[in-house]
């Protein structure tokens, strides 16, 4: 049976967390999917883990490539060509999907060709932070494409992003080795964002959890410590009501995020408001008023889809 979604997981040397990431992908509410592990010169320990995952579930495919340039970005192109669905999802080998991630973004992909979960990350303290972004708004796309800033603006991570395979192939600008001084995901996303055929959207729910190695000194943690942290969140993800818990944290984190972003963007409150999907803006107002529980819905802002 042809899968409805193809989840790409690039990896090199994190066998301790890879299994948890793959398990979260396989535990989606939509089971008709495939998981493609993209090995970039993997270690022996990771290769053993990847083959074990492939043997345990026929939906898992392991592509074992030799070490490529930089992070082996060009292998992602090979994986997209090998994918059997038209919906391409991305997941880092130390992040997690909540169970409705694929179903949420597949819903958005009906009318769009490039979508993301509400984006943010979890600090080592357990606090959640939001990246303000609303891909339906041309302003968000404009900020990503700007080259006059002291550093590039990026609110679209690898984990939590999905696009149609057809749009990617029509674009004819494949994943490639990232130039020095650029971030791989941002470099590729700008190719999408420059297309006149872009139809983009951001979900109002966070359905992917990121625990970046580059934040809070995690790069100095042992493999056991990284596994323990991800295992803690993996257990939460599998609990009933996990999405409601994350929705509540997102709404409360967004109160602080909008204030921080407002200062960073020259104090322009109206600009920051546009970078938050409308359903989430409503939640932020409710939390500020102390109205209690907040629940988000998966859909993006209503209105014109084309950018």
N, C-alpha and C positions, 0 to 999 in steps of 0.2 A: 504494500500500500504506500502510495506517495506521501511523504511527510508534509505537514502544513507549515513547519518551521525548521530551519537549520541553525543550530547554535554553534558558533565558532569559538573555540577556547585556545588561544595561543599559549604556549608554555615552553619552558626551558629547563628549570631546575627546582620546581616546588612540588615534589611528590606528596608532601605532608598535607597540603591544602587542596591539591588538584581533585582528590576524591570527593571532598566536601562540595567543591564547586560543581562537579559533574552530577553529584547526587541531587543538588538543588535544581539543576536543569532537567533531570529525568523525573523529578517529582512535580512537574507542572500539572495544572488542572486539565490541560490538553495533552494527551499522551502521544498523539500522532506527530512525532517530531524526531529529529536526528541530532546527535551531538558529535561535532567534528573536532577532535583534539589535534591541534596543529603543532607538531613537535619541531622545534628549532634547535637542532643539535643537542638533544636532551641527554641528561645524565643516565647512567645505567639504572639508578633507582627510579627515576621518573619513567623510563621506558617500561620497566617491569610493572609499575602501577598502571600505566596507560593500557598496556596489553591486558592486564587483569580486568580493567574496566570494560574494555572492548569484549572480552570473553563473557562477562557477566550480563551484558545487555546488548541485544542485536542492534539497538538504536545508536550505539556508540561506534564511531569510526576513528581510528588513530592513523594520522598521516605522519610518518617518521622521516623528516627531512634532515639532511646534514646542516651544520651551523651556517646560517646565512649572514649577509651583511646586517649590521646594526641589530635590530630585534627580529630579523627575518620577516619584515613586513610583506615582501613579495609573495611569501608562501600563503598569505591570506587570500591573495588573488587566486592561487591554485585551489584553495579550499572552496572559494565561492564557485569556481567552475565545476568542482566536484559535487557541490550541494544539489540535492534533489528537490528542494522546494524553492519557491520564489521569495520567501521571507527570510532574510539573513539577519540573525541576531548575534550579538557579541557578549562574551563574558570572560573576564580575567580569571586566571587560575587561583586567585585568592579572594574572590568575591562570591556573592550568593544571589540567587533569584528567589523571590517569594513565589508561592504557587501560581498566582494569577498573572505573572509577568508576561508570559507569551500570549495568553488570551487577551490581555489589555492592549498590547501593542498590535496584535493581529487585527483587532477591531479598528485601531487607528489607521492601519495600513490599507484598509478597504478604500479610503478616500485620500490617502497620502502615500508618498514614496520614501519618506525619510522621517523617522519618529524616534522619540526617546521617552523613557520613564522620567518622571520628575527627578532631577539629578541632585546629588549630594553625597555626603560621606559620613562615616562614623569615626569619631576620634577614639583614641585609646581609653579615654575616660568613659566611653559609652554615649557621650553627647553626640547629637546629630546636627550637621550643618548642611545648608542648602546652597546650591549654585543657582542664583536667579536666572531663569531662562524661559522664554516662551517662543518656540520656534515658529509659531504662526505669525508672530510680529516681525515685520521687516527690520525693525530696529535691532533685534537680536542677531539676525543674519549680518547686518551691517557691522555690528561690533566685532563679530568673528572675522570678518574680511578686512578689517582696518589694518594698515601697515604703518601707521604714523604714531603708534603707541610705544612706550618704552618696553613693554612686553606684550606678547600676544594675549588676546582675551579668548578664553575657552570655557564654555559651560556645558560642553557635550563630551562626556567620557566615552571610553570604549565600552565598558560595562553599562548595560541599560539602553544601548542604541540599537536600532534595527532599520533596515531599508529593503526595498524590493531588489531582487536580483536583476530584473529587467531594467530598472533605472540605472543600476550600477553598470551593466553591460552597454547600455545605450550611451552612457556618459563617456565610455572609452578612455577613462583615466584611472587605471588600476592602482591598487596598492603597490607601492614601490619603496625602495630604501629612502628613508627620510633625510633631507638635507641637514647639515650641521646647524644647530641652533633652533631647530623646529621640533615640535612634539609630534609623534607619529599620528595620533588620532586627529589632532587639529589640522595637520597638513593634509590629511585625506578628506576630512569633513569640508575644508574650504573648497575642494574640487566640486563636491556636491552643491555647496552653497552658491557657487558661481554659475550654476546651471539655470537657464531661464525656465526649465521644466520642473524645478524644485517645488514640491508640495510637502511642506514640513509641519510637524505638530509635536507638542509636548504633552504628555499625560498629566493629569492633575494628581496622580498617585505615584508615590515612590514604591516601585515593585522590585527594585534591585538594590542590594546593599553593598556599598564599597567600603573597604577597609584598607586604604592606600599604604603601601610600604613606605612611601616618601613622607608620610605625615607622622608627627609625634615620635620620631626616632625609631620607628618600627624596623628600619633597615638594619639596625643593630641588634634586633631581637634574634633569639635562636629559633630554629625551625619548630621546636617543641612549643615555644611560647606563641608563635604565629598560629600554629595548629590549634592550640588551646583557645585562643581568642576567637578564631573562626568557628570552632566547634561549639562555643557558647552561643554564637549568633545562629548557627545552623540549627541548633536545638530550638531556639525561639521561632525560627522560620517555619518549622514543622508543627508548631503548636496551633491548636484552634484559636482563632482570634488574632493571629500574628499580624495580619494586615491592618486590623483596627488599631493595634498597638502602635504600629509604624505610622499610620495616619495621624494619630494623636501627637506623636513626637514631631512629625513634620509640621503640623499646624503650629505647635508651640515654638519650634525652631525658626519658623518663617517670620515670627514677630521680630526676633533678633536679627535675622538675615536681612530683612528689608531695611532696617535702620543702618546696618553696616554698609550695605550696598548703596544706600542713599548718600552716605558720606563719601564713598569711593567714586561715585558718579556725579561729583560736583554738586551734591545736595539737591539734585533734581528729583523730588518725590514722584512726579508724574512719570519720569523715565523709568524709575525702579518699578513702579506699579505695573507698567506695561510688560516687564520681564517676568511677571508672575502670572500663571494661568488664572483666568477669572474665578473658577471654582475654588482655587486655593486662596485667592484674595479674600473671598467671602469667609473662609475658615479663619484667616488671620484676624479679620474684624471681630468675629465671634469670640476668639480666644482673648483678644484685647479687652473685650467687654466682660470677660469672665463668665461666658454663657455656658461653660461646661464642656461636655464631650464634643469632639469634632470628628466628622466622618467625611472622607473624600470619595469622589466618584472617579472612575477611570477615564472618562472622556476628556478630550481637549476642549479648549474654547470653541463655542459655536461660531459660525460666520464663514466668510470666504476662506477657502482652503488654499488658494493659489498665492504664491509669493513671487 
